[in-house]
Amino acid sequence: MIYFFYIVFFFLILRFTVTLFNFISNPKLTNSPKKFNDLVSILIPARNEKENILQLLKSIHQQDYQNIEVIVLDDDSEDNTYQLVDNFCGNHPKFKIVKGKSLAKGWLGKNFACHQLSQKAKGDWLLFLDADEEVKDHLINNTLYRMYVGKLSLLSLFTNQITISLGEKTVVPLMHFLLLNLLPLRLVKLSKLPSFAAASGQFMLFKASDYKQFEWHQAVKNKVVEDIEIMKKVKQDGLLGEALLANGFVFCRMYKNYNECLSGFSKNILAGFNNSIIALIIYIIFVVFGPVFILLFGNFQLFYFALTLIIFSRIMISYLSGQNVFINILYHPIQMLNLLILAFLSIKQSLGSKISWKGRTINT
């Protein structure tokens, strides 16, 4: 039993160290001292997005960067997404909407939509956004500065997450918890190893010439978690990619209830562990069950030490991700239970189940 205590505390301290590194290195998008005027193609795949898409389009129209073209691809929506966007485009000449082709064999829907969008874009930079987001002033200028300074082919931002319902508050914060608790985010750029890869499909900014040479969405056309796979490809192609926190320049409400949260995150969580079921199980054992084991079979001092590490980690992660510190600490036990549920669902899907997303069945 004593050896298990040692392993649990080693794991706790290691994760705390990673979190502390992220906190000190502060991997956030910063303000640019320069102004740019490059043509940026903002590319938005949209399937059944009638509730979200206009908020994004209005925020793009209102932001301060003007040299843009905005292309929305309607991916065989079953609602009136196309009509809503088409009406908006009629009053805004920089915006247009196109009908996507029927899903080609061997492709997943979003990857195929992004590939089609890239073929229609004319910009020096290709910015892929999800339809359920909202952008703020200075976003594009700041990211272009980062691309130039870092000589990047890809910059991906982890957006600030909006959570309203209780279900969202007990699941969505796990995204930043896992990211900042496991990966020193600065190493995405500093390390050439593909294993140090992280990205968010909610914001992917590419240098257009590099993208069109390597056609990265085509290269990962059948991958469910295409964002991380693309970052790996960028590294393998000998180019530079970086992942940062959006720092209040992009917001997203990913899901609107508990079931949507479970469905959405369960299809992604294994990718954070290099699709290794064993690695995910080990993580769950030490993160979810480790502190409980210490509480039941250790003494108060040991549990107090473990609890202190957890609380300080949650404080740092909440600060970095722009989340409510008190809520994340209060809901931590429930979030850990949901992490267990997500791991179970993800493993079940990887062993042969099918994922349904936006009306399509995805065979994993």
C-alpha positions as CSV (number, residue, x, y, z in Angstrom):
1,M,0.0,0.0,0.0
2,I,2.8,2.4,0.8
3,Y,4.1,2.1,-2.7
4,F,0.8,3.1,-4.1
5,F,0.9,6.2,-1.9
6,Y,4.3,7.0,-3.3
7,I,3.0,6.7,-6.9
8,V,-0.1,8.8,-6.2
9,F,1.9,11.6,-4.7
10,F,4.5,11.4,-7.5
11,F,1.8,11.8,-10.0
12,L,0.1,14.6,-8.1
13,I,3.4,16.5,-7.8
14,L,4.3,15.9,-11.4
15,R,0.9,17.3,-12.6
16,F,1.2,20.2,-10.2
17,T,4.7,21.0,-11.7
18,V,3.3,21.0,-15.2
19,T,0.5,23.3,-14.1
20,L,2.9,25.6,-12.4
21,F,5.1,25.7,-15.5
22,N,2.0,26.7,-17.6
23,F,1.1,29.3,-15.0
24,I,4.6,30.8,-15.0
25,S,5.1,30.7,-18.7
26,N,1.6,32.1,-19.2
27,P,0.9,30.8,-22.8
28,K,-1.7,33.3,-23.8
29,L,-2.2,35.3,-26.9
30,T,-0.7,38.8,-26.4
31,N,-1.3,42.2,-28.0
32,S,0.5,43.1,-31.1
33,P,2.6,46.3,-31.3
34,K,2.1,46.4,-35.1
35,K,-0.8,46.7,-37.5
36,F,-1.2,44.4,-40.5
37,N,-3.3,44.5,-43.6
38,D,-2.9,41.0,-45.1
39,L,-5.9,39.5,-46.7
40,V,-7.3,36.9,-44.2
41,S,-9.9,34.3,-45.3
42,I,-12.2,33.4,-42.5
43,L,-13.6,30.0,-43.2
44,I,-16.6,28.6,-41.3
45,P,-18.0,25.1,-41.8
46,A,-21.7,25.1,-40.7
47,R,-24.1,22.2,-40.2
48,N,-27.4,22.9,-38.4
49,E,-26.1,26.1,-36.8
50,K,-29.2,28.3,-37.0
51,E,-28.9,29.1,-33.2
52,N,-25.3,30.2,-33.3
53,I,-24.1,31.3,-36.7
54,L,-25.4,34.9,-36.8
55,Q,-23.8,35.8,-33.5
56,L,-20.4,34.8,-35.0
57,L,-21.0,36.6,-38.3
58,K,-22.0,39.8,-36.5
59,S,-19.0,39.7,-34.2
60,I,-16.7,39.3,-37.2
61,H,-18.4,42.2,-39.0
62,Q,-18.0,44.4,-35.9
63,Q,-14.3,43.6,-35.2
64,D,-11.6,46.0,-36.1
65,Y,-9.6,44.1,-38.8
66,Q,-11.1,45.0,-42.2
67,N,-9.1,43.2,-44.9
68,I,-11.1,39.9,-44.8
69,E,-13.2,37.6,-46.8
70,V,-15.6,35.4,-44.9
71,I,-16.8,32.2,-46.5
72,V,-19.4,30.0,-44.8
73,L,-19.9,26.5,-46.2
74,D,-23.4,25.0,-45.5
75,D,-22.6,21.3,-44.9
76,D,-26.0,19.8,-45.9
77,S,-27.8,21.5,-43.0
78,E,-31.3,20.1,-42.1
79,D,-32.4,23.5,-40.6
80,N,-32.5,27.0,-42.1
81,T,-28.8,27.8,-41.6
82,Y,-28.3,28.5,-45.3
83,Q,-31.2,31.0,-45.5
84,L,-30.1,32.9,-42.4
85,V,-26.5,33.2,-43.6
86,D,-27.6,34.1,-47.1
87,N,-29.8,36.9,-45.8
88,F,-26.9,38.2,-43.8
89,C,-24.5,38.0,-46.7
90,G,-26.9,40.1,-48.8
91,N,-26.2,43.1,-46.6
92,H,-22.5,42.5,-46.1
93,P,-20.4,42.2,-49.3
94,K,-17.3,40.7,-47.6
95,F,-19.4,37.6,-46.5
96,K,-20.7,34.8,-48.7
97,I,-22.1,31.4,-48.3
98,V,-21.7,28.3,-50.5
99,K,-23.4,24.9,-50.6
100,G,-21.1,22.1,-49.7
101,K,-20.7,19.0,-51.8
102,S,-22.1,15.6,-50.8
103,L,-19.8,13.9,-48.3
104,A,-17.1,12.1,-50.2
105,K,-16.2,8.5,-49.3
106,G,-13.5,8.2,-46.8
107,W,-14.0,11.7,-45.4
108,L,-15.5,12.9,-42.1
109,G,-17.9,15.8,-42.5
110,K,-16.0,18.7,-40.9
111,N,-12.7,17.8,-42.5
112,F,-14.4,17.7,-45.9
113,A,-16.1,21.0,-45.3
114,C,-12.8,22.6,-44.3
115,H,-11.0,21.2,-47.3
116,Q,-13.7,22.6,-49.7
117,L,-13.4,26.0,-47.9
118,S,-9.7,26.1,-48.4
119,Q,-10.1,25.6,-52.2
120,K,-12.3,28.7,-52.4
121,A,-10.2,31.0,-50.2
122,K,-8.0,33.7,-51.7
123,G,-6.3,35.1,-48.6
124,D,-2.7,35.1,-47.5
125,W,-3.9,33.4,-44.3
126,L,-6.6,30.8,-43.7
127,L,-8.5,31.1,-40.5
128,F,-10.9,28.3,-39.6
129,L,-13.5,29.0,-37.0
130,D,-16.4,27.0,-35.6
131,A,-19.9,28.4,-36.0
132,D,-20.7,28.7,-32.3
133,E,-18.0,31.3,-31.5
134,E,-17.7,35.0,-31.0
135,V,-14.6,37.0,-31.8
136,K,-13.4,40.3,-30.2
137,D,-11.4,43.3,-31.5
138,H,-7.7,42.9,-32.1
139,L,-7.9,39.1,-32.5
140,I,-6.8,38.9,-36.1
141,N,-4.0,41.5,-35.8
142,N,-2.7,39.8,-32.7
143,T,-2.6,36.4,-34.2
144,L,-1.0,37.6,-37.4
145,Y,1.8,39.2,-35.3
146,R,2.2,35.9,-33.6
147,M,2.5,34.1,-36.9
148,Y,5.1,36.5,-38.2
149,V,7.2,36.6,-35.0
150,G,7.1,32.8,-34.5
151,K,7.5,32.0,-38.2
152,L,4.5,29.7,-37.8
153,S,2.6,27.7,-40.3
154,L,-0.2,27.1,-37.8
155,L,-1.5,28.9,-34.7
156,S,-4.3,27.3,-32.8
157,L,-6.1,29.0,-29.9
158,F,-8.0,27.4,-27.0
159,T,-11.0,29.6,-26.7
160,N,-12.5,31.0,-23.6
161,Q,-15.4,28.7,-22.7
162,I,-18.9,30.0,-21.8
163,T,-20.8,27.8,-19.4
164,I,-24.3,28.5,-18.3
165,S,-26.1,25.3,-17.2
166,L,-25.0,23.1,-14.3
167,G,-24.1,20.3,-16.7
168,E,-21.8,22.6,-18.7
169,K,-20.1,23.8,-15.5
170,T,-19.4,20.2,-14.4
171,V,-17.9,19.0,-17.7
172,V,-16.6,21.8,-19.9
173,P,-13.8,23.0,-17.5
174,L,-12.3,19.5,-17.9
175,M,-10.9,20.6,-21.3
176,H,-8.5,23.1,-19.8
177,F,-8.0,21.0,-16.7
178,L,-6.6,18.1,-18.8
179,L,-4.7,20.4,-21.2
180,L,-2.9,22.5,-18.6
181,N,-2.5,19.6,-16.1
182,L,-0.8,17.3,-18.6
183,L,1.0,19.3,-21.2
184,P,3.5,22.2,-20.9
185,L,1.8,24.2,-23.6
186,R,4.9,26.1,-24.7
187,L,6.5,22.8,-25.8
188,V,4.0,22.5,-28.6
189,K,6.1,25.1,-30.4
190,L,9.5,24.5,-28.7
191,S,9.6,20.7,-29.2
192,K,9.9,19.1,-32.6
193,L,8.3,15.9,-31.2
194,P,4.9,15.1,-32.6
195,S,3.9,13.7,-29.2
196,F,3.9,17.3,-27.9
197,A,1.0,18.3,-30.0
198,A,-2.1,20.2,-29.0
199,A,-4.6,22.2,-31.0
200,S,-8.2,23.2,-31.0
201,G,-10.3,23.0,-34.1
202,Q,-12.3,26.0,-32.8
203,F,-9.5,28.3,-34.0
204,M,-6.9,27.2,-36.6
205,L,-4.9,29.9,-38.4
206,F,-2.7,28.7,-41.3
207,K,-0.2,30.3,-43.5
208,A,-2.0,29.8,-46.8
209,S,1.0,28.9,-48.9
210,D,2.0,26.1,-46.5
211,Y,-1.6,24.8,-46.1
212,K,-2.1,24.6,-49.9
213,Q,1.2,22.8,-50.3
214,F,0.4,20.1,-47.7
215,E,-3.4,20.2,-47.7
216,W,-3.6,19.2,-44.0
217,H,-7.3,18.6,-43.8
218,Q,-7.1,16.1,-46.7
219,A,-4.1,14.5,-44.9
220,V,-6.3,13.8,-41.9
221,K,-9.6,13.4,-43.8
222,N,-10.9,10.4,-41.7
223,K,-9.7,11.5,-38.3
224,V,-12.3,12.4,-35.7
225,V,-9.9,14.6,-33.7
226,E,-8.5,16.4,-36.7
227,D,-7.0,19.4,-34.9
228,I,-4.3,17.4,-32.9
229,E,-3.6,15.3,-35.9
230,I,-3.0,18.4,-38.1
231,M,-0.6,19.8,-35.5
232,K,1.3,16.5,-35.6
233,K,1.4,16.7,-39.4
234,V,2.8,20.3,-39.3
235,K,5.6,19.1,-37.0
236,Q,6.3,16.0,-39.1
237,D,6.5,18.2,-42.2
238,G,9.3,20.2,-40.5
239,L,7.2,23.3,-39.9
240,L,6.3,25.2,-36.8
241,G,3.0,25.2,-35.0
242,E,1.9,26.8,-31.8
243,A,-1.0,26.5,-29.4
244,L,-2.0,29.3,-27.0
245,L,-4.9,30.3,-24.8
246,A,-7.2,32.8,-26.4
247,N,-7.0,35.2,-23.5
248,G,-10.4,36.7,-24.0
249,F,-10.2,37.3,-27.8
250,V,-12.4,34.4,-28.7
251,F,-15.4,32.9,-26.8
252,C,-17.3,29.8,-27.4
253,R,-20.3,28.0,-25.8
254,M,-19.5,24.5,-27.0
255,Y,-22.5,22.7,-25.6
256,K,-25.8,23.7,-24.1
257,N,-26.6,20.8,-21.8
258,Y,-25.1,17.8,-19.9
259,N,-25.8,15.2,-22.6
260,E,-24.3,17.3,-25.3
261,C,-21.2,17.8,-23.1
262,L,-20.8,14.0,-22.6
263,S,-21.4,13.3,-26.3
264,G,-18.9,15.9,-27.5
265,F,-16.1,15.4,-25.1
266,S,-16.2,11.6,-25.2
267,K,-15.3,11.6,-28.8
268,N,-12.2,13.7,-28.1
269,I,-10.7,12.7,-24.8
270,L,-8.7,9.7,-26.0
271,A,-6.8,11.8,-28.4
272,G,-5.2,13.7,-25.5
273,F,-3.6,10.4,-24.5
274,N,-2.3,9.5,-27.9
275,N,-5.3,7.2,-28.3
276,S,-3.9,4.9,-25.7
277,I,-6.6,3.3,-23.6
278,I,-4.0,2.1,-21.1
279,A,-2.7,5.7,-20.6
280,L,-6.2,7.0,-20.0
281,I,-7.0,4.3,-17.5
282,I,-3.8,5.0,-15.6
283,Y,-4.6,8.7,-15.5
284,I,-8.1,8.0,-14.2
285,I,-6.8,5.7,-11.5
286,F,-4.4,8.3,-10.1
287,V,-6.4,11.4,-10.7
288,V,-9.9,10.2,-9.8
289,F,-9.3,7.4,-7.4
290,G,-5.9,8.4,-6.0
291,P,-7.1,11.2,-3.7
292,V,-10.0,9.0,-2.5
293,F,-7.6,6.3,-1.7
294,I,-5.5,8.7,0.4
295,L,-8.6,9.9,2.2
296,L,-9.7,6.4,3.1
297,F,-6.4,4.8,3.9
298,G,-4.0,7.6,4.6
299,N,-3.8,10.1,7.4
300,F,-5.2,13.7,7.5
301,Q,-1.8,15.3,6.9
302,L,-1.3,13.3,3.6
303,F,-4.8,14.1,2.4
304,Y,-4.4,17.7,3.3
305,F,-1.2,17.9,1.3
306,A,-2.9,16.2,-1.7
307,L,-5.9,18.5,-1.4
308,T,-3.6,21.6,-1.3
309,L,-1.9,20.5,-4.5
310,I,-5.3,20.0,-6.2
311,I,-6.7,23.3,-5.0
312,F,-3.7,25.3,-6.1
313,S,-3.7,23.5,-9.5
314,R,-7.4,24.5,-10.0
315,I,-6.7,28.1,-9.0
316,M,-3.9,28.3,-11.6
317,I,-5.8,26.6,-14.4
318,S,-8.9,28.7,-13.7
319,Y,-6.9,31.9,-13.9
320,L,-5.2,30.9,-17.2
321,S,-8.5,29.8,-18.8
322,G,-10.6,32.7,-17.6
323,Q,-12.9,30.5,-15.6
324,N,-14.5,30.9,-12.2
325,V,-12.0,29.7,-9.5
326,F,-14.6,29.2,-6.8
327,I,-17.0,27.2,-9.0
328,N,-14.2,24.9,-10.3
329,I,-13.0,24.1,-6.8
330,L,-16.6,23.6,-5.5
331,Y,-17.5,21.3,-8.4
332,H,-14.2,19.5,-8.6
333,P,-15.5,16.2,-7.1
334,I,-18.4,16.2,-9.6
335,Q,-16.1,17.1,-12.5
336,M,-13.8,14.1,-11.5
337,L,-16.9,11.8,-11.6
338,N,-17.8,13.2,-15.0
339,L,-14.2,12.6,-16.1
340,L,-14.7,8.9,-15.1
341,I,-17.9,8.8,-17.1
342,L,-16.2,10.4,-20.1
343,A,-13.3,7.9,-20.0
344,F,-15.8,5.0,-19.9
345,L,-17.8,6.4,-22.9
346,S,-14.6,7.1,-24.9
347,I,-13.1,3.6,-24.3
348,K,-16.5,2.1,-25.2
349,Q,-16.6,4.0,-28.5
350,S,-13.0,3.1,-29.3
351,L,-13.7,-0.6,-29.0
352,G,-16.3,-0.5,-31.7
353,S,-19.2,1.7,-30.9
354,K,-20.3,4.5,-33.2
355,I,-20.4,8.2,-32.6
356,S,-23.3,10.3,-33.8
357,W,-22.7,14.0,-34.3
358,K,-24.9,16.7,-35.8
359,G,-27.1,14.0,-37.4
360,R,-24.3,11.9,-38.9
361,T,-22.9,8.7,-37.6
362,I,-19.1,8.6,-37.4
363,N,-17.5,5.2,-37.5
364,T,-14.5,5.2,-35.2
